[in-house]
């Protein structure tokens, strides 16, 4: 077996200086496994040059038990992910049963949400193009959980001041993710991942945006019509902002408080316990000591899929062991 210790980070409830401490804002301290002493500034002796510096940070070797018991399965997982080939365009996917079904499901979801209406393109307006994007999602046991087809607008063709105004990207900071995982590890909480189906289409558009009809789903009775968007669509420059406004408004109504340092972090403290939610685009990472009620509320408001315990996120493998939580990024 190759030595992969360099690719590991162990999170057991300790915070480094660059990571966010949730205690400062929400009063959720991590249970640290080792004491941290702060130097007494008043009694500090005058500074003298100590000469060449050496790092005092202790390197924790990966235990062979951890590797043999957990990591081998994740190697198989990643090997399978790399082997699976996804279509690059509509022509590659068209006619393949699984991808045809995925595109039909995407169009059905957009129709139910009343994402657009077909109209003639007004004079002086222009319609932007769109394309299909395909993605396979895997389970932790290497099997494919779903074939996902996403209709994406070509937002690079939008003009500022005409097709969009303000933009905002709802992206969680990695320091925030590490802080949340540290708290989860120290308190023994579960950490689950939820996927919001067609998340951006929940956002209400304030601008007048026109879109070409989707490839393969043109209305043959109105071939010259275009789609006037009522709801946001993936690829639009203002879509992340519209989705953020929608999800933030709802989370606040059910008792969550948004972090001032990271607008993708929400915390709810009640008599039922503490629930922490971190948002990365349409993925929600939910942790806490009693979050089943919150998950039910989210599913009632949005069409969501519960992906179970967090295993893989933003290219990072999350491996939970009795010793703590290991993060592997290769």
N, C-alpha and C positions, 0 to 999 in steps of 0.2 A: 504494500500500500504506500502511496506517496505521502510525504509529510505536508499537510495542508494547514498547519497551525498558523501560518502567516495570514490566512484568509479569515480568521475568526475574531469575533469580538464577543466577550462574555458580559452579559448584563445581569447583575444580581442585586440591584437596588442602590448601587453607589453612583454618584454623579461626579463627572469631571467638571472642571471650571467652565468649559464652553457649553455645557448642557443646561437646559432650563430646569429650574426647580419649581415644581408646581406648588410648593408650600408658600411661596412668596405671594401668589395671586389667589389661589383657591383654598389654601390651608390643607393641602394633601401631601404631607411629608412622606418621603420614602423611608422604609425601615432599613437603615444602613447596616451592613454586616460587619463593618469595621469602623472604629472611631477615627474622626478627623479633627486634629488639634489645630487651632488657629494661633499664630504667633502673637506675642504681646508686643505691640508696636512701641508702646511707651518705654519698655525696657530693652529695646533692641540696641545693640552696639553699633558704632559708626561703621559704615560700609567700607570694606577693603576688597581689592581685586582677588578673587579666589583662584584665579588662573583658569586653565581650560576646563570647561564644564562637561559633565557627563550626565546622561539622563538617569534619573533615580526612579523612573516608572518601572514597576515590576512587570515582567513579561510572564503571562500565565500560559504554561504549555497546555495543549489540548490533550486530555486524557485519552488513552487508547480505548477505554470503555466507551467514552462518548463517541469516538469515531466508529468503532465496530457496531455499536448498538443503534446509532441514529443516522450518521452521515452517509453511510453506504446507500441507504434508501433514497437520500436526497440526490446523490450522484446519478442514480438510475432515473430519478425524476427529471433532472436537467438534461440528461442524454436524450430522453424521449422528447422533451420540449424542442430541442435543437433538430431532431430528426423530422418532426412533422413539418410539412411544407404547406404554406398558406397561399391562396391565389393572390396575384398582384393586381388584377383588374377584373372587370365584369365578364369579359370574354373568357377568361380562364375558369371562372366559377360557374358560368351559365351552363345548364344542362347536367350538373352534378347534383344528385338528389339532396345530399345533406346541406350543401350551400344554397340550393334553391329554396329549401325549407327555411333556412336562416333568413334569407332575404324576404320571404313571404311573411315571416313573423315580425320582422322590422317594419315592413309596410303596414301590417295590421295594427301594430302598436302606434304608428304615426297617424293612422286613420282614426283610431279610437280617441286619440288625444287631440284630434282636429288641428293638426300642426299647420295645415295650409288650406287654401281654396284655389281652384283653378280659375284664372281670369285672363283677359287679353292684356298684354303688356301696354301700359299707358304711354303715350307719346312723351319722349324726353327721358324715359326711364330705361334702365338696362337690367337684364337678368344675369345673375352669376351662375356658374356651372356647379355641378355636383358629381360625386363619384362614390363607388362602393369600396369600403375597406373591410377586410376579412381577418378574423382572429380566432385561433383555437384557444380554449381555456381548459386547463388540466386540473385534475384532482391530485391530492397528495400521493395517491397510489399509482400515479403515472397515467391512468386512464383519462380520456378526454371527457370533460364535463359538459361542454357545449361548443357548438360551432356558431360564432357570432358574426353577423354581417351588419355593418354600420353605414348608413347613408350620411355622407359628409359633404358639407358645402365648401366650395373653393373660396374661402374667405380672403385669400390673398388678392382677389379681384375687387374687393370692396373699396370704396372711397370714403375717407374720413370726412365727416360733416354731412354726408349724403346717406350712406348705408349704415353708418354706426357713429357713435359719439364716444362714450366712456367704455373702457375695457377693464377687466379685472380677472386675474387667474387665481383660482382657489387651489393652492398647492401647499401641502403641509411641509414645514421645515423638518429636516432630518434630525436636528437637535430636539425638536418637539417629540418626534416619534421615539427617539431613544429615551427621553424622559418618561413618556407614557409607559413604554415597555419596562423601564426600571421600576416604576411604581407597581405595575402589574406583577412583576416577578417577586418583588419584596412582600406584597400583600397576598400573593397566591390567587389572584383573580384570573378568570378566563379572559381570553382576547379573541373576539370573533370578527370576521370580515363580512360585510354586506355590500352587494352590488345593486345600484339603482339603475333599473332598465330605462333607457332613453332619458337619462337625467336632464340633459340640456333642453329637451322638448317640454319640460315642466316650466321653464322660464318664460315669462311674458315679454314679447318684443314691443318696444316703444317706437322703433323706427319702421319705415316702409321698405321692406326688402322683398325682392322678387328672385325666384329660383327656377332654373330649367327643370323640366320634368325628369324624374329619376330614370336612368338607363334601364331598359327592360320593362318598365312600368308606365310607359307613355299611354295617355288616353287617346286612342285612335280616332274617337269621335271629335276630339278637339286637339289636333296635333299642333296647332299654333298657339295654344294657351301656355301660360306659365303659372308657377305656384307663387301665390302671395302668402308669405309666411305670417302666421298668427303667433306661433311659438318659436322659440329659439331652436337651432339645429346645430349639431356638431360641425365645427369648422368655421362658424361665424365668429367674428372678432368679439362681438358683444355677448356671445352665448355663455361663457363662464360667469360673467357678471350677472346675467339674468338668473342663472341657476343658483348662484350664491345668494341673491336677494330672496329667492323662494325658500331654500332650505334654511337660511338663517332666521327668517321670519317664523317658520314653523317651529324650529328648535326652541326659540325664545318663548313661544306660546305654551310649550309643554314643560317649561321650567328650567331650561338650560341657560347658561351664561357664557358669552363669548369671551375668549381671552384677548386682552389688549395687545399682547406681544405676538400672537399668532392667531389670525382670524379664522383659521381652519380648526382650531381647538375649542371644544365646548365641554363644559362640566356642569353636571346637575347634582346638587346635594339636597337630600330630603330625608324624611324619616325612614324611607325604604332602603337607603344606602347611597353610595356614590356611583355615578355613571360618567364615564369619559368617552367622548366621541372625537375622533380625528378624521377630517375629510380630505381626500385627495381626488379631485375631479368628481367622479361618480362612485368612488370606493369609500365606504365608511368603515373605520376600524372602531369597534365598540368594546369597551372593557368596563369592569366594575364588579361589585359584589352582588348586585341584583339588577340586571338590565333586561330581563325578559319582558317586563311591562313596556319599557321604552321600545324594544324591537317590535312589539305588537302595534304600538302607535305609529311607528315609521312605516310598517307594512300597510296600515290602513290608509295612510296619506299618499304613499308612493308605491309604484310597482317595483318590488325589490326581490332579490334572491339572496337567501342566507347561504353563504359559502362555508359556514362552519368555522372551526378554529383556524386562526391565522397561520398559514404555512409559507406563503410566498407573496412578497409585496415590494414593488418598485425594484425588481432585480435582486432582492435580498431574501434569502431563505431564513425562515424563523423556525428554530428547532428548540422545542421545549423538553427539558430533562428534569429529573429530580434535583440536580445541582443548580438549575436556573434556566435562563433562556439564552440560546446561542444564536448569533446573527452571522450568516455566512454570505459573503458577496464576492463572487469570482469574476 
